[in-house]
């Protein structure tokens, strides 16, 4: 009974989260990278990572989510838990849990912006301004924590969850870009100030922004059909993406451990493909823009999953 209650409570937590506006890849994006990472890991690495995650501090609720996945085969339960885990860093934004929110949520760990302005279609980097956000700094730090044998499991558990989340976020081009324009002289907050809906006062609770367009791109292109389980949905999406971008085809581009390079790739895509010449404010992007955006996003999600999985394998697999 207690178990059932907890399970309901946990799913209502997840549900509350889903109803919030998306920030960073939305939860579908993060689950895709989690799922792909899991596929890259050996049984030994999987066991070790799950063991550590379950030692997470109780008040973080990270370990408690394990309870929500069952009863079913142990393998399925672990995979589903691991797949969901990269979304923990967004779940803890929830203000209905103020203690957890204050202790664990860090909004500026989700991005690492280079400030720039567009001059004749090229990027001019604004050098007299510190990069925005701690994403890259934290990703490097968490990599060290994961490799440090002297770090206790509870701290390492949080580091795994943050590593998976930030590693995913920094593959979203707009999490690396702060574009300055006359309209946005201090930067556009990763496209959050760039509207794709008509100018004027908001008509609904949330605005249709360029940032949201990129964050939520998978769910809009492959809508979730309620008739099937989330796991079936992820199976389907991941299979099609990893078929298009096989491990073999990208394995020479993984640059494991080179986190500045991961971010730089995203930034270059922000310049070339996010703010491409046919993008305009206050209107729906063209069909061609949408198609290209989806193609770019698929590749970013897949390569993020491969990179994160291979890194965890390197650290936690049998040497
Ligand atoms: Zn995020």
Boltz pocket constraint, residues with backbone or C-beta under 6 A from the ligand:
constraints:
  - pocket:
      binder: B
      contacts: [[A, 23], [A, 24], [A, 25], [A, 89], [A, 90], [A, 110], [A, 165], [A, 169]]
      max_distance: 6.0
